[in-house]
Amino acid sequence: MLEDMKVKIMRPMGALGIAASAALVLAACGTDPASTGSSQASGAATAPTANAPVQCGGKSPLAGEGSTAQKTAVDIFAQQYTRACAGQIVNYNATGSGAGVKQFTAKQVDFGGSDSPLKTGDEQNAANARCTGGEAWNLPLVVGPVAIAYKLDGVSSLTLNAQVAARIFNGQITRWNDPAIAALNSGVALPDKPIQVFSRSDESGTTDNFQTYLDAASKGAWTQGTGKAFKGGVGNGAQGSNGVASGIRAADGAIGYVESSYVKDGLTAARIDSGSGPVELTPENVAKALDAASFRTPGSNDLALDLKKIYASNTPGAYPLLLTTYEIVCSKGYDADTAKAVKAFLTVAATTAQQPIADRGFVPLPQSLQEKVLTSINAIS
């Protein structure tokens, strides 16, 4: 269980370190808009690595599709997999979590990438049907924060809480000098400007996590529901995380939600006050929030996390708005070659590849969670 775990992750390194790290990844794995973003380096514990020998071989290339939030991490996973298993390749198409689930269910890819686990009911049932004789499992491989990112000339520090954020993203608060925003930002000169909301136009696990956060933490201010499609009913839609970030960057007075690696080049992440004071988005503060996490189905090899406890908590110093990205795989139903390659790739991703993604700002899997993931990987047949 995650309740007893503490995780430390890396602090930002300088521009030269970022460039060098990005060059290594991009040379092996192709480009990604987020891959030149925030990196992490000194001052953190090494990510745990369980004793998990890799049985190389099987299908190559493997195909995956889905979450844009984990694109940088999956590129690193693929690089480390090729290093561990010479000649073995993984191709990952970052088209969004909704597309990843659909392509996996349609047997177009070997694994799907999603920022939220399969929904119980029709979505889970459809994925199970793709896995002949087995179930589709959600395996958490990447943990990272979501930012409420904004661009507002003259305002370098902004605090929001879930109630105010909900009212911004459902259109109830429309101007930056609204009294509800001002009450959280004493001493900040908020301009009398319209708020321009940006959201994902494609189905996205980031949207699902963000709306689930608003639903769990806003004390009834968010009534629009959850899911991969944005339901706020206001603002501008943009394709992918990079599209949302670009839209915010181009409009003074804009706000949206993106993975933290996209907060750069003029964007700022709002601090979140969950009731114990404003908390900045930092790796250390995200790590504190993991203490409240639990599993949706304890004891199962399907490792979908229930993040609602984190979202609704008011732990001092904890940044609650995070997401876990999953690799969606079949427990059974692959042919032998595909199963062998999927297990090898996931084993590398869960072990030796965790430190490299920690160096890029993600939260490395705590040892207990890592061991559960490896148990599930070994059970794939």
C-alpha atoms as one frame of an Amber mdcrd trajectory, in Angstrom:
protein
   0.000   0.000   0.000   1.067   3.575  -0.629   0.017   4.934   2.760   3.352
   4.188   4.419   5.565   5.354   1.600   7.563   8.521   1.197   8.946   9.365
  -2.244  11.620  11.881  -3.082  12.197  13.135  -6.606  14.605  15.319  -8.408
  15.066  19.063  -8.315  15.230  21.124 -11.527  18.572  21.227 -13.243  19.932
  23.952 -15.436  19.438  24.529 -19.134  22.628  22.715 -20.148  21.576  19.632
 -18.199  18.139  19.736 -19.788  19.585  20.017 -23.264  21.995  17.149 -22.731
  19.324  14.905 -21.259  16.868  15.732 -24.021  19.462  15.096 -26.710  20.114
  11.599 -25.420  16.431  10.740 -25.371  15.519  12.358 -28.676  18.403  10.766
 -30.525  17.081   7.331 -29.649  13.337   7.899 -29.538  12.160  10.796 -31.720
  10.816  14.159 -30.609   8.103  15.301 -28.273   7.076  18.839 -27.305   7.286
  18.057 -23.605  10.650  16.359 -23.763  12.574  19.630 -23.683  10.683  20.832
 -20.640  11.351  20.716 -16.954  14.016  18.230 -15.950  15.107  17.109 -12.514
  18.550  16.317 -11.202  20.365  16.649  -7.905  19.158  16.198  -4.362  16.893
  13.156  -4.486  16.887   9.508  -3.621  17.540   6.935  -6.289  14.418   5.264
  -7.650  14.076   1.727  -6.256  14.893  -1.135  -8.574  13.540  -4.583  -7.764
  15.367  -7.766  -8.737  13.584  -8.463 -12.023  15.537 -10.208 -14.789  14.324
  -9.309 -18.271  13.447 -12.144 -20.655  14.153 -10.494 -24.014  12.704 -11.544
 -27.327   9.340 -11.819 -29.001   7.502  -9.340 -31.174   9.291  -6.273 -32.512
   8.265  -3.579 -32.894   5.650  -3.380 -30.181   2.967  -0.764 -30.796   1.431
   1.518 -28.196  -0.813   4.561 -28.386  -2.460   7.044 -26.085  -1.586   9.517
 -23.358   0.400  12.592 -24.335   1.265  13.128 -20.655   3.472  10.040 -20.597
   5.047  10.525 -24.034   8.397  11.645 -22.636   8.426   8.779 -20.144   7.464
   6.132 -22.703  10.178   7.374 -25.055  12.660   6.803 -22.238  11.123   3.402
 -21.487  11.597   2.489 -25.155  15.197   3.672 -25.137  15.993   1.658 -22.018
  14.183  -1.382 -23.444  16.276  -1.293 -26.610  19.384  -0.947 -24.463  18.399
  -3.993 -22.386  17.126  -6.041 -25.343  19.182  -5.298 -28.437  17.064  -4.992
 -31.561  13.751  -4.776 -29.708  11.736  -1.657 -30.537   8.624   0.057 -29.185
   6.690   2.578 -31.281   4.400   4.861 -29.264   1.915   7.254 -30.842   0.846
  10.048 -28.472  -2.720  10.801 -29.583  -4.470  11.145 -26.222  -5.814   8.710
 -23.665  -9.207   8.301 -25.301  -7.631   7.292 -28.593  -5.242   4.963 -26.787
  -8.092   3.065 -25.104 -10.015   2.826 -28.368  -7.006   1.590 -30.343  -6.165
  -0.986 -27.689  -9.749  -2.231 -27.560  -9.804  -2.463 -31.355  -6.609  -4.591
 -31.312  -4.716  -1.953 -33.293  -1.959  -1.671 -30.680  -0.359  -3.984 -28.127
  -0.845  -1.635 -25.183  -2.740   1.559 -24.538  -1.536   4.556 -22.588  -4.076
   6.367 -20.434  -3.977   9.074 -17.770  -6.889   7.382 -15.998  -7.802   3.722
 -15.536 -10.451   2.013 -17.619 -13.924   2.980 -16.469 -15.872   0.159 -14.888
 -18.761  -0.918 -17.074 -18.787  -0.597 -20.864 -15.192   0.633 -21.265 -13.712
  -2.096 -19.072 -15.957  -4.742 -20.656 -14.924  -3.747 -24.177 -11.255  -3.896
 -23.230 -11.770  -7.271 -21.572 -13.394  -8.592 -24.754 -10.223  -7.645 -26.658
  -8.227  -9.841 -24.271  -9.442 -13.295 -25.259  -9.813 -15.395 -22.128  -8.533
 -12.669 -19.817  -9.046  -9.169 -18.476  -7.489  -5.833 -19.360  -5.305  -4.536
 -16.533  -4.290  -0.992 -15.638  -0.610  -0.890 -14.647   0.630   2.452 -13.229
   4.067   3.254 -14.628   4.266   7.057 -14.531   3.207   9.518 -11.825   3.293
  13.260 -12.336   1.559  16.494 -11.340  -1.088  18.438 -13.276  -0.801  22.210
 -13.302  -3.531  24.814 -13.415  -1.479  26.953 -15.758  -2.153  30.592 -16.517
  -0.783  33.632 -18.310  -1.701  36.947 -16.722   0.521  39.952 -17.272   1.694
  41.449 -14.000   0.650  38.462 -11.870   3.551  36.139 -11.105   1.930  34.318
  -8.183  -1.667  33.116  -8.046  -3.464  30.947  -5.497  -6.632  28.995  -6.273
  -8.656  26.418  -4.426 -10.858  23.706  -5.892 -14.062  25.678  -5.393 -12.788
  28.736  -7.256 -11.147  26.626  -9.961 -14.435  24.786 -10.497 -16.310  28.070
 -10.890 -13.726  29.306 -13.393 -13.864  26.158 -15.491 -17.666  25.981 -15.526
 -18.051  29.660 -16.401 -19.416  31.030 -13.120 -16.334  33.215 -12.575 -15.452
  35.158 -15.718 -13.101  37.990 -14.689  -9.726  37.933 -12.964 -10.654  40.513
 -10.314 -13.657  38.482  -9.133 -13.987  38.742  -5.324 -13.615  34.972  -4.913
 -10.193  35.042  -6.583  -9.205  38.219  -4.733 -10.027  36.612  -1.376  -7.365
  33.944  -2.008  -4.769  36.448  -3.216  -4.482  39.219  -0.659  -2.061  41.902
  -1.801  -2.070  40.782  -5.454  -3.224  43.373  -7.987  -5.647  41.340 -10.077
  -6.570  43.041 -13.366 -10.110  43.638 -14.582  -9.701  41.276 -17.516 -11.848
  38.478 -18.886 -10.735  34.935 -18.116 -10.095  32.806 -21.174 -10.457  29.112
 -20.375  -8.561  26.501 -22.384  -9.344  22.798 -22.208  -8.628  19.635 -24.164
 -10.794  19.188 -27.268  -9.801  15.523 -27.568 -10.726  12.841 -25.064  -8.028
  12.916 -22.426  -7.129  11.227 -19.175  -5.722  14.559 -18.043  -9.213  16.010
 -18.412 -10.637  13.035 -16.535  -8.209  13.508 -13.645  -8.771  17.267 -13.542
 -12.562  16.949 -13.515 -12.360  14.186 -10.905 -10.261  16.531  -8.765 -12.850
  19.303  -9.122 -15.666  16.867  -8.353 -13.924  15.460  -5.261 -12.509  18.655
  -3.802 -14.758  21.584  -4.779 -17.469  20.926  -2.155 -20.251  20.923  -4.730
 -19.043  23.793  -6.918 -18.395  21.392  -9.792 -21.589  19.642 -10.890 -20.700
  18.969 -14.510 -19.431  15.435 -13.939 -16.231  13.611 -14.842 -14.825  11.735
 -17.809 -12.285  12.110 -20.596 -14.305  14.794 -22.431 -14.302  18.296 -20.926
 -17.766  19.116 -19.565 -17.319  22.670 -18.320 -19.110  24.089 -21.323 -16.947
  27.211 -21.631 -13.786  28.409 -23.284 -11.589  27.141 -26.063 -10.702  23.550
 -26.890  -7.264  22.526 -28.126  -5.769  19.238 -29.276  -3.360  17.594 -26.861
  -1.439  19.049 -23.956   0.820  21.006 -26.271  -2.215  22.595 -27.922  -3.633
  23.715 -24.585  -0.280  25.129 -23.480   0.136  26.962 -26.790  -3.362  28.444
 -26.503  -2.728  29.741 -22.986   0.639  31.136 -24.017  -0.915  33.127 -26.867
  -3.614  34.880 -24.801  -3.114  37.215 -21.852  -5.700  36.301 -19.231  -5.801
  32.633 -20.201  -5.964  29.597 -17.934  -6.049  25.846 -18.474  -4.872  22.496
 -17.154  -1.766  20.699 -18.434   0.881  18.294 -17.207   3.615  20.121 -15.352
   6.250  19.572 -18.041   4.308  21.957 -20.301   4.521  24.855 -17.821   7.281
  26.872 -19.473   7.892  29.760 -21.846   5.682  32.305 -20.091   3.222  29.995
 -18.336   2.931  29.830 -14.544   1.420  27.138 -12.326  -1.107  28.340  -9.767
  -0.635  27.368  -6.139  -3.437  25.248  -4.673  -4.939  25.862  -1.242  -6.766
  22.750  -0.023  -7.494  24.273   3.365  -4.034  24.185   4.921  -2.513  27.107
   3.034  -1.211  27.657  -0.517   0.999  24.884  -1.871   3.309  25.260  -4.836
   3.630  22.639  -7.529   6.980  21.051  -6.692   8.146  17.432  -6.880   8.468
  17.240  -3.101   4.928  18.521  -2.548   3.512  16.052  -5.063   5.313  13.223
  -3.280   3.628  14.168   0.011   0.220  13.693  -1.582   0.879  10.048  -2.482
   0.398   9.064   1.156  -3.389   9.164   0.687  -3.528   6.895  -2.363  -5.226
   3.504  -2.376  -6.233   0.853  -4.914  -9.628   0.595  -6.548  -9.664  -3.200
  -6.196  -7.258  -4.205  -3.379  -5.602  -7.589  -3.871  -6.083  -7.622  -7.634
  -3.419  -7.578 -10.362  -5.402  -4.705 -11.889  -3.631  -1.802 -10.186  -5.977
   1.105 -10.830  -5.425   3.698  -8.102  -8.250   5.518  -6.364  -6.988   9.092
  -6.343 -10.110  10.687  -4.901  -8.673  10.528  -1.384  -5.679  12.541  -2.535
  -7.823  15.071  -4.371 -10.070  15.668  -1.372  -7.314  15.749   1.264  -5.957
  18.854   2.990  -2.584  17.459   4.035  -0.303  20.405   4.904   2.310  20.977
   2.208   0.824  18.394  -0.182   0.071  19.296  -3.797  -3.033  17.202  -4.516
  -3.559  17.568  -8.264  -1.611  14.689  -9.783  -2.238  11.978 -12.298  -1.072
   8.429 -12.726  -0.622   7.244 -16.273  -1.242   3.605 -16.982  -0.220   1.048
 -19.527  -3.363  -0.897 -20.375  -2.474  -4.492 -21.206  -4.067  -7.896 -21.511
  -3.672 -10.359 -18.666  -4.295 -13.100 -21.251  -5.028 -13.163 -24.953  -1.720
 -12.168 -26.543   0.093 -14.588 -28.811   3.283 -15.965 -27.282   5.658 -13.565
 -29.064   3.616 -10.487 -28.136   3.237 -11.577 -24.526   6.988 -12.111 -24.197
   7.842  -8.703 -25.610   5.144  -6.884 -23.616   6.404  -8.425 -20.378  10.021
  -7.547 -21.176   9.174  -3.952 -22.062   7.039  -3.433 -18.959   9.674  -5.007
 -16.713  12.279  -2.530 -17.946   9.791   0.346 -17.601   9.012  -0.572 -13.994
  12.640  -1.014 -12.896  15.749   0.360 -14.601  13.810   3.019 -16.533  12.323
   4.601 -13.402  15.460   6.545 -12.497  15.785   8.110 -15.969  12.186   9.346
 -15.875  12.697  10.616 -12.322  15.516  12.692 -13.788  12.885  14.292 -16.029
  10.500  15.364 -13.264   8.243  12.338 -12.788   7.725  10.555  -9.473   9.550
   7.195  -9.409   7.445   4.234  -8.358   7.781   3.571  -4.630   9.243   0.136
  -3.963   6.022  -1.432  -2.687   4.075  -0.243  -5.752   6.934  -1.318  -8.003
   6.757  -4.827  -6.554   2.993  -4.984  -7.154   3.489  -3.883 -10.763   6.112
  -6.581 -11.305   3.812  -9.210  -9.825   1.145  -8.197 -12.337   3.628  -8.216
 -15.222   4.786 -11.711 -14.321   1.153 -12.869 -14.307   0.604 -11.881 -17.951
   0.251 -14.978 -20.108
